[in-house]
Amino acid sequence: MSSRETVLGRVRRALSDVPREEQPQDVAVPRDYLRVHGRRTPAQTVDLLAENLADYRALVHRCPDERALPALIGDLLTARAAARVLIPGGLPTAWTADIAAEIVRDDPASPTQELDTVDSVVTGCAVAVAESGTIVLDAGPGQGRRRITLIPDHHICVVRTADQVVGSVGEGLERLDPTSPQTWISGPSATSDIELDRVEGVHGPRTLAVVLLGG
């Protein structure tokens, strides 16, 4: 008996008492696990997010309000010497007011190769999870297509702390549409597959800068 037949046999035995007409959505799945681990104030939740993002080697910046955001984004791009900056549709216009570099508007019809000529990309996000230090993009307004945050070497992501930061993955999932394309980001792209040496920028941006917007 092959390994495949062994596995399929176990599956059939496990399902032997399940009626053929039964569908997964017909069966309630108990979800009695903790939604959040520990009690934290909103400020403590944001601090935990910042701590975990930094632990993943993301560059974390605090911005008190939207009035200071354009200057901060402009400074980050200038420090990076970015000549061409990609902006997705739906990103607030005010956020890019102080960008000195050439702004490239994302066009779904443009070839992937054009993204290789872009130095940086600026996006928002859908939700950020403090306990795992994770930022989720779901192709909503200001986030763009998945590829625009994978090909450029530098990604600036703005997180609104007032309404986009949650404590746990469970809380984050409740805010997401399961049918939307999602990108889960925990720090810059990195792998340690080769001789356990960490290499950044293998399948995504080498540098991730996260701006936590709000007091």
SULNORDA-V465142 format. One record per pair of residues at least 24 apart in sequence whose C-alpha atoms are under 7 Angstrom apart, sorted by the first residue. I is the first residue (numbers start at 1). J is the second residue. D is the distance in whole Angstrom. If there is no record, write none. Layout:
i:I j:J d:D
i:I j:J d:D
This chain:
i:35 j:168 d:6
i:35 j:170 d:6
i:35 j:171 d:7
i:36 j:167 d:6
i:36 j:168 d:5
i:45 j:130 d:6
i:45 j:167 d:6
i:46 j:130 d:7
i:46 j:161 d:7
i:46 j:165 d:7
i:48 j:130 d:6
i:48 j:131 d:7
i:49 j:129 d:7
i:49 j:130 d:4
i:49 j:131 d:7
i:49 j:133 d:5
i:52 j:132 d:7
i:52 j:133 d:5
i:53 j:133 d:5
i:53 j:186 d:7
i:53 j:187 d:6
i:56 j:186 d:7
i:56 j:187 d:5
i:57 j:187 d:6
i:57 j:188 d:7
i:58 j:187 d:5
i:58 j:188 d:6
i:58 j:208 d:5
i:58 j:209 d:6
i:58 j:210 d:7
i:59 j:208 d:6
i:59 j:209 d:5
i:59 j:210 d:6
i:60 j:209 d:6
i:60 j:210 d:5
i:60 j:211 d:6
i:61 j:210 d:6
i:61 j:211 d:5
i:61 j:212 d:6
i:62 j:211 d:6
i:62 j:212 d:5
i:62 j:213 d:6
i:63 j:211 d:7
i:63 j:212 d:6
i:63 j:213 d:5
i:63 j:214 d:6
i:64 j:213 d:6
i:64 j:214 d:5
i:64 j:215 d:5
i:65 j:213 d:6
i:65 j:214 d:5
i:69 j:95 d:6
i:70 j:94 d:7
i:70 j:95 d:5
i:70 j:96 d:6
i:70 j:97 d:6
i:70 j:98 d:5
i:71 j:98 d:6
i:74 j:98 d:5
i:74 j:99 d:5
i:74 j:100 d:7
i:82 j:119 d:5
i:82 j:120 d:6
i:83 j:119 d:6
i:84 j:118 d:5
i:84 j:119 d:5
i:84 j:120 d:7
i:85 j:118 d:6
i:85 j:119 d:6
i:85 j:120 d:5
i:85 j:121 d:5
i:86 j:118 d:6
i:86 j:120 d:6
i:86 j:121 d:5
i:86 j:122 d:7
i:87 j:121 d:6
i:87 j:122 d:6
i:87 j:123 d:7
i:88 j:123 d:7
i:88 j:142 d:5
i:88 j:143 d:6
i:88 j:144 d:5
i:89 j:141 d:6
i:89 j:142 d:6
i:89 j:144 d:6
i:90 j:141 d:4
i:90 j:142 d:4
i:91 j:123 d:7
i:91 j:141 d:6
i:91 j:142 d:4
i:115 j:151 d:6
i:115 j:152 d:6
i:116 j:151 d:7
i:116 j:152 d:6
i:118 j:152 d:6
i:119 j:152 d:6
i:119 j:153 d:6
i:119 j:154 d:6
i:120 j:152 d:6
i:120 j:153 d:6
i:120 j:154 d:5
i:120 j:155 d:6
i:121 j:149 d:7
i:121 j:152 d:7
i:121 j:154 d:6
i:121 j:155 d:5
i:121 j:156 d:6
i:122 j:155 d:6
i:122 j:156 d:5
i:122 j:157 d:6
i:123 j:156 d:6
i:123 j:157 d:5
i:123 j:158 d:6
i:124 j:157 d:5
i:124 j:158 d:5
i:124 j:159 d:6
i:125 j:157 d:7
i:125 j:158 d:7
i:125 j:159 d:6
i:126 j:164 d:7
i:127 j:164 d:5
i:127 j:165 d:6
i:127 j:172 d:6
i:128 j:164 d:6
i:128 j:165 d:5
i:128 j:166 d:6
i:129 j:165 d:6
i:129 j:166 d:5
i:129 j:167 d:6
i:129 j:168 d:6
i:129 j:169 d:6
i:129 j:172 d:6
i:130 j:165 d:7
i:130 j:166 d:6
i:130 j:167 d:5
i:130 j:168 d:6
i:131 j:167 d:6
i:131 j:168 d:6
i:133 j:186 d:6
i:134 j:184 d:6
i:134 j:185 d:5
i:134 j:186 d:5
i:135 j:184 d:6
i:135 j:185 d:5
i:135 j:186 d:6
i:136 j:182 d:7
i:136 j:183 d:6
i:136 j:184 d:5
i:136 j:185 d:6
i:137 j:182 d:6
i:137 j:183 d:5
i:137 j:184 d:7
i:138 j:180 d:6
i:138 j:181 d:5
i:138 j:182 d:4
i:138 j:183 d:6
i:139 j:181 d:7
i:146 j:183 d:7
i:150 j:203 d:7
i:150 j:204 d:4
i:150 j:205 d:6
i:151 j:204 d:6
i:151 j:205 d:7
i:152 j:205 d:6
i:153 j:201 d:7
i:153 j:205 d:4
i:153 j:206 d:5
i:153 j:207 d:6
i:154 j:205 d:5
i:154 j:206 d:6
i:154 j:207 d:5
i:154 j:208 d:6
i:155 j:205 d:6
i:155 j:207 d:6
i:155 j:208 d:5
i:155 j:209 d:6
i:156 j:208 d:6
i:156 j:209 d:5
i:156 j:210 d:6
i:157 j:209 d:6
i:157 j:210 d:5
i:157 j:211 d:6
i:158 j:210 d:6
i:158 j:211 d:5
i:158 j:212 d:6
i:158 j:213 d:7
i:159 j:211 d:6
i:159 j:212 d:5
i:159 j:213 d:6
i:160 j:212 d:6
i:160 j:213 d:5
i:160 j:214 d:6
i:161 j:212 d:6
i:161 j:213 d:6
i:161 j:214 d:6
i:162 j:214 d:7
